[in-house]
């Protein structure tokens, strides 16, 4: 590693400072006397996380839907490895289809332009959802999005079970 010391503010003791901090790196500056030495340090965090996930989606944990969901969710949130994310969300659903993993898959399908498939999946998951899941879904659907929220659709779906129960 090549570093270039240059003049800096006078210090009586050695000091260390981290600056330009990001998710995957920082600049460490060593200061002493009238000299400072900046050292850029970093790590490819996405590469490290993917390696960790690949290594840990085996064994007993691999039988649980949560680990596959979390892996897919990470990739989706970071906008990386969409094919791997879809494979992992499918593995999560295969181990236990639920509101969370199906919501993620529907969102991913929509982003791929597969709106009909996403709507079919959403309708099925909404029909089988608990009130708590529907409330959470409605809150997230009401959040601003590039193409607008889905609040009206969710409200209509939430009212349907109540109307059915009142008729019975």
N, C-alpha and C positions, 0 to 999 in steps of 0.2 A: 504494500500500500504506500503510495506516494502522498506525502503531506508537505505543505509549504508554510513554514512559520513566518510570521510577519510582525511588525511592531504593533503593540497594543497598549492599553492603559496600564500604568504601573500598579502592581499588586505586591504586598509584602509576603503573602502566602500563596501556595498553589490553589487555584480555583478551577472548578469544572462547571461548564454551563451547557445545557441542552437547548438548542434553538431550532427553528424551522421544523418543529415536530409535526409529523403526519402519521397516518395509520401504518405506514410501512417504513418509516425512517426518521432520522433527525441529524442535526449537526452537533457534534460534541466539540466544545472549544475548551482547550487547556490553556490557562493563563498563569504566568509566573514572571515576576520581575517586570520587564517591559516587552515581553514577548507573548504572542498567542498563537496557538496551533489548532486550526479547525480541522475536524475529521468527520467526513460524511459517513454515517453508518445506516444500514438499512437491510431489510429482508423482504423477499417477495411473499407477502403474507398470504395471498390467495393460493400460491403454489404450496406453501406450507400447510394451510388448512386442508386443501384438497388431498394432499399426501396423508395427512392425519385421518381424514374421513375414509379414504380408500383403505387404509390400514386397520381402521377400527369398525368397519361395517361387517364384521365377521364374529363368529362365536355366539355366545348366549345373547348378547345385545341385539344381534341381527334378527332375532325373532320378534322384537318389539316394533310397533309401527312408529314410535316416537323418534328413534334414531334416524330412520330413513326420512321422515318428515323434516326433521331439523336440518339434515344435510341438504335436502332439496330446497328448503326455505332459505338457507344461507346462500346457495348458488343463485337462487332467484333474486333475492334482495341485492346481491352484489352484481347482478347482471352478468353472470359468467357461466360458462358450461351449460347452456340450456338443454342440450341432449341428455347430459348426465343428470341434471335436475329432474327432467321428466321421467327418466328411468327410476330415479330414487323415489319420486312421489308415487309412481306406480307400485313400487315395492312396498311403500308405506300402506297404500290402499289395500294391497294384497294381504297384508298382515293384520289389517283392521280398518276397514273403511269407516270414516267418521267425518264430522263436519269440517274439521280443520284441514285434513289432507285433501278432501274433495274440493274445498274452497280454493286451496292453493292450485290444484290441478285445473280447475275451471278458469282461474285467473291466467294461468300459463297458456291454456288453450286459446283464450281470448286474445292474448298478446301475439299468438301465432296466426291469428285470423280465422281460427276454427270456432266461430261464434255459435253455430248451431250445436256442435258437440258440447261446448261450454254451457249453453242454456239447458240442454238436456240434463247434464250432470248437476247443475244448480237446482233445477226443479226437483230432482230426486232427493238431493240433500236437504232442501228446504222442507219438503214434505215429511221427512223423518227427523227433523231437528227439534230440540227442546226449546222452551221459551227463552232460556238463558242464551243458547246459541243464536237464536233469531235476534235477540236484542243486541248481542255483540256484532252480528252480521249487519244489522241496520245501522249501528253507529259507524262501522267502517264503510258501509256503502254511502253514508252521508258525508264522508270526508271528501274534500275537493280532489278531483282527478282531472287529467287532461281532457277527457271526453265526457266529463260530468259524472255525477253519482248515480246510483241505482235505487235511491231511497223509495220512490213510488212503487217500484216493483216489489221491494221487500215488504212495504206496508201492506200491499195487496195480498202477498203470500202469508203474512202474519195474521191477517184477518180471516183468511180462508178456514183454518182449523176452528176458530171461535164460531164462525157462522155455521160450520158443520155440526159443532157440539150443541149449539143452541137449537138446531132443527131436530136433533135426536130426542 
